[in-house]
Amino acid sequence: MSPLFMYKLIFTAELLAGECLFCSRLARRDKFVWRAALSLVLIFAIAFALPILRYDAVWVSVLFLTIFAASVGAAMFCFDETAWNVLFCCVAAYIVQHFAYVLFDGASAFVADVFGTIYEFDPYSETGVRASGFDTFVKCVLYLIVYFLVYWSAYYVYASRIGSDRKIRTKLGKTRFVLLAGIVMLAAVLFSLISSYNEGANAVGKWLERGYGLLTCVLAMQLQFSQMKEDDMEDRLVTAQRILETESRQYDIIRSNIDVINVKCHDLKHMVGEFGRRNVDVDREELER
């Protein structure tokens, strides 16, 4: 069993975990539990059945994209949301998964360089794993720490901003932002795979590629969620304009009422003065007019 066969199942679990974070506040369809269970079985079945025809960047990209497409379809099957809202959350989940992978890869390389571990594991290769029991334990602990911190941070920094109000979520998946973030993400994944299969890459190139991958993930995530801030600013601007229009109408009404009162007072003043000059009693009916 090749490492890539194992990793495509691990990748599926990581991707689904990210989608759970970002889809947690979406509206669920009827019989959600049954839908989710069926989707889970089908996605892992697809990931298990996908053949490894070649070990190169193109075919591995096809494997990952097929699993991602299956997860998007499953999310649409489980959540009663627009397609763009679902795609928004799934793209964000893929970004988080790739960020965690790149960070874990860099942390593993750093630990290996500093402490001289002999752990050798390339998820994209045909060779197996060579490691001592202690190295395997260290690798597992490092994996859990890195992925927990990344997913936890992603939830509180980004996923928690997806409100439970369905009216707000109608603006969640704007086409241009989702597509741009998706393209940036796909480019980062493809470049990462090309670098992984480039046997001539040196250590400096590997570190530069990792830095580029992390930066790309952050930019793609900011690109997606920047639209929420833009929508919030637009809503505030519309609200402010409505308040100004209401205040303007109220001002016009008050000014009109003041003008009427001034006219009445002016007429009353002349009426009282006329009564005084004529030295007559004031008629109540005259005043009431």
Summary of the structure (lengths in Angstrom):
residues: 289
radius of gyration: 32.7
end to end distance: 101.8
largest distance: 119.9
contacts: 811
relative contact order: 0.10
helix: 79%
strand: 1%
